Amino acid sequence: MTPEQIRLVEAVIAQIGEHPEYAGRFYERLFAAAPQTAGMFPDVQAQQQKLTDELTAMVALLNDLGSLEERAQELGARHRGYGVRAGHYRLAREAMADTLRDVLGDEFGPDQEAAWNRATSLITELMMSA
């Protein structure tokens, strides 16, 4: 990722922090697109905070690929234990981007979306490599 892409993704994460409804809307979209995933999250309220915290932590590591890889692989191993498969990652990335478009509106323009998609693709690739 370029420094500019990282800066754009960091700005998106900062904006998510200003929109606490983001995580709830993300899970609504994910469960609508893939109802079978709802059973993977018995405590959706707690999971919403975990999602926001984990996204923030991962984005903070985009400039430190070694640490990002380590954290993403640990998270990927846990997700595999919950039953998450490769196809779920694609659905989650789509739900994230759709929710960002909905919540952030014009602040999530083409450049932000391209950078976000690049970052989440990298993170999910690392998660699946565990």
N, C-alpha and C positions, 0 to 999 in steps of 0.2 A: 504494500500500500504506500502511496505517496504521502509526504507530510501534509499536503493539503487535504487529501481524503481523510486522514486521521483527524485533522482539525475539524472537518465537517461532521464526522461521527461523534467526536467529543461534544460538539455543539448540540447535536441531536440528543445525546444522553442528558445534557444539562436541561434541555427543554422537557424531556420525559419527567425529570424531577419536579417540574412545575405543573405536571398533569398527572396527579395521582390516579386518575381514572384509566390511564393507559393500560396497566396490567390487567385490570378486570375486563376491559374491552378486548384485549388480546385473547384471554382465555375464552371469552364468549365466541369469538371468531374461530379459534382453534377447535373448540368443541362442536361448533356448527359444521365446520368442514370435515371433521374427523371425530364423530361421537365416541368412537372406541377409546379415544385418548382421555376422556373424562375420568375413567376409572384409575388412571395413573396418578391422579392428583386428589387424594382423599380429603385434604384440607386446602381448598383453593384459596382461602383468605391468606393463610400463611405462605402459600406458594406465590402469591402475587408479590409479596415483599421480597421473597427469595429471587424472583425473576428480575426485579428492578436492581437489587443488590448485585446479582451476578453479572448482569449486563454492564453495570457501572464498573465493576472490577475488571471484566474482560477488556472493555474499551480502554481502561487506564493502562493496560498492559500491551496495547498495540505497538508501542515503541520498544518493547522488550519481548521479542518473539520467543526466546527461550522460556521465560516465565509464563508467557501466554500459552505456549504449547503444553507446559506442565499442568497448568490450571485447567485448560480445556480438556486434556486427556483424563484428568481426575473426574471432572464433571461428566465426561462422556462415559466413563466406566460406571458411574452411578446411574446414569440414564439407561444404559444397557440393562442394568439390574432391574430397572422399573419396567422394562419391556419396550423401550423406545428403539425403533428401527430406522433405517436410512430414510425411508419415505416420510417418516414423521418430521424429520428435520426440514425437508422441503416445505411441508405444510406449515410448520411453525414459522419459517422465514417469511413465507407469503403472508401469514396472519400478522406478523410483526409489521411488515411494510404497509399492509392495508390499514392497520390500526394507526400507524404513524401518519399516514395520509389523512385519516379521519380526524385524529386528535390535533395534529399540528397544522393541518391545512396548507396554506401557501408557504409556511416556514419549512415544509418538507418538499422542496422542489426537486427537479431532476438531478442536480448535482449532489444534493444531500442523499437522495434515494440511491443513486449509483454508488456513492461511498458507503452507505449503510449496507447495501447488498454485497458489496465486496468484503466488508468486515464480517458480516454474518456468514458469508460463504467460507471465509478463512476459518472462522471459529468453529463452524460445524464440521468442516473437513478435519480439523484437529481433534474435535470431540470423537468423530467416527474412527480415527486412527488409533484410538486407545485399545 
